[in-house]
């Protein structure tokens, strides 16, 4: 997965809502864009994306008539190309967690594997922020995007406390669960002991 596209997806305001991206740029009308085969260019760009949210955003890009915005986008692209050549900066095991975020926002319950996807994505965000803290002078524009990622240490810790890496609910999930499992183990040991004495 490419760092720059992951950051772009997380930075975009519609990332967590799974809403379609709408740009209202009067730079070019749709006929001109079609003559220039702009949709084919966007589809080709989307083909280079590994992150599903980035693919959607790539397909929705429109040109701008703002010189300043164009210069800013080019500077971000230059930084992104430069960072791709570096070793040790990546997003690790990040996932597209928009469906999980939507479900949680509606009060739904996430299954263990969905929670593990959330956890690994949040850890990837945390690691990305640490890496960019060290390279803020070299990548100022991308660092600004990364600084906008949320701090979610409490959520990562909570998921770690209740789930194993295989998605199994741990005894530490709640004191009552720990007591129940302890009592079950004691009962099972007694039963095995009686069976062996027969």
Long-range contacts (C-beta under 8 A, 24 or more apart in sequence): 1-50, 1-51, 1-90, 1-91, 1-94, 2-48, 2-49, 2-50, 2-51, 2-54, 2-84, 3-80, 3-83, 3-84, 3-89, 3-90, 3-91, 3-128, 4-79, 4-80, 4-83, 4-84, 4-142, 5-49, 5-50, 5-51, 5-54, 5-58, 6-51, 6-54, 6-91, 6-94, 6-124, 6-128, 7-128, 7-142, 7-145, 7-146, 8-54, 8-57, 8-145, 9-51, 9-53, 9-54, 9-57, 9-96, 10-53, 10-125, 10-145, 10-148, 10-149, 11-145, 11-148, 12-53, 12-57, 15-53, 15-98, 16-98, 16-101, 16-102, 17-98, 17-102, 18-98, 18-99, 18-102, 20-56, 20-60, 21-56, 21-57, 21-60, 22-60, 23-60, 23-61, 23-62, 25-62, 25-63, 25-64, 25-65, 26-65, 27-62, 27-63, 27-64, 27-65, 28-62, 28-63, 33-62, 33-63, 38-63, 51-94, 51-96, 52-96, 53-96, 53-98, 72-141, 75-141, 76-141, 76-142, 76-145, 79-139, 79-140, 79-141, 79-142, 80-142, 82-138, 82-139, 83-139, 83-142, 88-131, 89-128, 89-131, 89-132, 89-135, 91-124, 91-125, 91-127, 91-128, 92-120, 92-123, 92-124, 92-127, 93-120, 93-121, 93-123, 93-124, 94-120, 94-121, 94-124, 94-125, 95-120, 95-121, 97-121, 112-163, 112-167, 112-168, 112-169, 113-167, 115-159, 115-163, 115-167, 116-159, 116-163, 116-165, 116-167, 118-155, 118-159, 119-155, 119-156, 119-159, 119-160, 119-163, 122-152, 122-155, 122-156, 123-156, 125-149, 125-150, 125-152, 126-151, 126-152, 126-153, 126-156
